[in-house]
Amino acid sequence: MTTPLALWQEKKQYLEYQLAITSDASQMYTLRKQIQECETEIARLQSKATQEQAIMPFRQGAITSSTVAFIIIKEL
């Protein structure tokens, strides 16, 4: 099963390839906009994955709210 992140990365690679071989200015503009959309979505999905990884220890019971409070106070 392919993840949404992998699909967006694959789409971006394909669009970058198309951009490299096209010479039509309007197609190049459209491809650049589509590549920007891919980059935005990839960044969003990567951020979401990072947040989920940070939350996982809480779900597993490895980190408690008092541990977080200690870390926050320690950083001050």
C-alpha positions in Angstrom: 0.0 0.0 0.0 1.4 3.4 -1.0 1.2 6.2 1.5 -0.2 9.6 0.6 3.2 11.1 1.2 4.8 8.7 -1.3 2.1 9.4 -3.9 2.7 13.2 -3.6 6.5 12.7 -3.9 6.0 10.5 -7.0 3.7 13.0 -8.5 6.3 15.8 -7.9 9.0 13.7 -9.5 6.9 13.1 -12.6 6.0 16.8 -12.8 9.7 17.8 -12.5 10.5 15.4 -15.3 7.8 16.9 -17.5 9.1 20.4 -16.7 12.6 19.4 -17.8 11.4 18.2 -21.2 8.7 20.8 -22.1 9.4 24.0 -24.0 6.0 25.5 -24.0 5.9 28.5 -21.6 2.3 28.0 -20.5 2.9 24.3 -19.8 6.0 25.2 -17.8 4.0 27.7 -15.8 1.3 25.2 -15.0 3.9 22.5 -14.1 5.6 24.9 -11.7 2.3 25.7 -10.0 1.6 22.0 -9.7 5.1 21.3 -8.3 4.5 24.0 -5.7 1.2 22.4 -4.8 3.0 19.1 -4.3 5.7 20.7 -2.2 3.1 22.3 0.0 1.2 19.0 0.4 4.4 17.0 1.1 5.5 19.5 3.8 2.0 19.2 5.4 2.1 15.4 5.4 5.7 15.4 6.8 4.7 17.8 9.5 1.6 15.6 10.3 3.8 12.5 10.5 6.3 14.3 12.8 3.5 15.4 15.1 2.0 11.9 15.2 5.5 10.5 16.1 5.7 13.0 18.9 2.3 12.0 20.3 2.9 8.2 20.0 4.8 7.9 23.4 1.8 9.5 25.1 -0.6 7.0 23.5 1.7 4.1 24.6 1.9 5.5 28.2 5.7 6.0 28.0 5.4 9.8 28.7 3.1 11.3 31.3 1.9 14.9 31.8 4.3 15.3 34.7 7.2 14.2 32.4 6.2 16.9 30.0 6.0 19.5 32.8 9.5 18.6 34.0 10.9 19.0 30.5 9.2 22.3 30.0 10.4 23.6 33.4 13.9 22.3 32.7 14.1 24.2 29.4 13.2 27.5 31.1 
